[in-house]
């Protein structure tokens, strides 16, 4: 349990360092948000996965079900949930996803959130994949590992 807490702290510190560098202008092009409110990515010609900017700040939560795929790969549902700053669902926001490996059912087309502030896609892959998504101007990344769970 202690090891998991230490790893989580390191991960949070790494994200904080990334955010500080981003704010300082040392890294350009994207902003990562792990389900917390934050400034959306600055609009530019190099912004990945172009979508229409949301009228308000977007709080992004995204995950895969199942979280880990078995050796040899398979399919996983990618769920994206968007909220306004007060916690209300954010309907009608454009979301575009991209996978580093495998294919997405959407094929990179723009998806819209429903009345619950959610949209989903399906990933098919044989290898571990990094999912990148742009939700109304907020870029978010997470990994879908393939293979056995690490021993603890």
Buried (B, 14 or more C-beta within 10 A) or exposed (E): EEEEEEEEEEEEEEBEEBBEEBEEEEEEEBBBBBEEEBEBBEEEEEBBBEBEBBEEBBBBBBBBEEEBBEEEBBEBEBBBBBBBEEEEBBBBBBBBBBBBBBEBBBEEEBBEBEEEBBBBBEBBBEBBBEBBBBBBBBBBBBEBBBEEEEEE
